[in-house]
Amino acid sequence: MKITVNWLLSVLFATLLPGILCLQKEMTIIIAPGGKDCFHENGLTGQMVDLEYQVIDGSHGDLDISFDLTDSSGRLIFADYKKSDNIHRYKLPQDTELTFCFNNEFSRMNSKTVFFEIIIEREDEDAGWSNFDILEGLSPEEFYDMKVQDIEDIIKRVRNNLTKARQFQDMLRSHEARDRNMAEENYFKVNAWSFFQIIIMLGVGFCQVVMVKSLFDTESKAHKLWSKM
């Protein structure tokens, strides 16, 4: 019974601990015209920060946004100006609070829809386990009989593969949303331009009819005007 309980606790820690040591967040936000949205996350020394963003809708405007990432001291780490998407990777040299902002102040009429994902984790998958000895108290016989290390490695691989698959699916969804918005925007522009051309053609046709009719109507004001010319 003791071996079973220890085995279950070991598997539980192996499953939950990576999630405790890793932060993953993804959001889709709408930034108003002339607006700026900022977010804050804490990071520890040696952790790797992966941040990716993409503008998926520009409200009939350009698909671009300005971005900046700073630490708690105000030092600028990354800065982008009017980009549609980008990926940033940074290793934290010390404990700090990260602040990243999406800036739409250059646009006065169009809001921007931005999808972003941030991951803060140890670069070394096994770095967190040095601080948490989940096998403490187990005898060598119990360790080798249960093969906890093998189970731990399998769980890590499964978790990493599932995380990568989910991230890839999220990015595919963001690309799909962006392409759909671009198609709808092009559809709107084509319809608007076609409607404008139809109005011009009707106006030109009406003017031509009036002008031709005035040539044969001697009492019309247009005919008198043509006679003077």
C-alpha positions, 0 to 999 in steps of 0.5 A: 500500500505504501508503494502504491501511495508513493507511486500515485503521489509521484505521478501527481507531482510529475503531472502538476509541477511543470504547470506550476513552474510554467506560465502560459497565457493567450488572449485575443484583444481589441484595441480602440483607435488611439488606444494602448493596452498593457499587460504585466507578468512576473518572471524569475531568473533564468526563465525563458520568455516566448511572446508571439502576437498577430493582428487578425483584424484592422476594422477596414484599415491596415493590419498593424500594431506597435509593440514594446516589452520592458522590465520592472526598471523601465528598460526597453527590451523589444520594440516594434513599430506598425508590424502585423506580427512578430515573435520575441524570445528573451532569457531573464537575467534576474527576477522582474516584472515584465510589461508588454504593451500594444499601441494603436495611438497612430490609428485614429479611426480603426480599432485592431484585433490582436491575438497574442500568446506568452510562455514563461518557463525554464529553458531546461525542462529538468531545471525545476526538479532540482528544487523539488525532490519528489522521490525523497523518502523512497528506498532504492528498491521502491525507486527501481521497482516503480521506475518513477523516473521513466514515468516522469520522462514519459509524462514530460514528453507527453505534456510537451508534445500536447503543449506544442500541438495546442500552440500550433493549433492556436496559431493556425486558428489565428492565421485562419481568422486573419485570412478570413478577415482579409477576405471579408475586407477585400469583399467589402472594398470590391463591393464599395468600389463597384457601387461607386462605379455604378453610381458614376455610370448612371450619372454619366448616362443621365447627363448624356441623355439630357444633353442629347435631348436638349439638342432637339428641344429648342425651348430648353435651357440647355439648348439655349446654353449650347446655342450661346457656346 
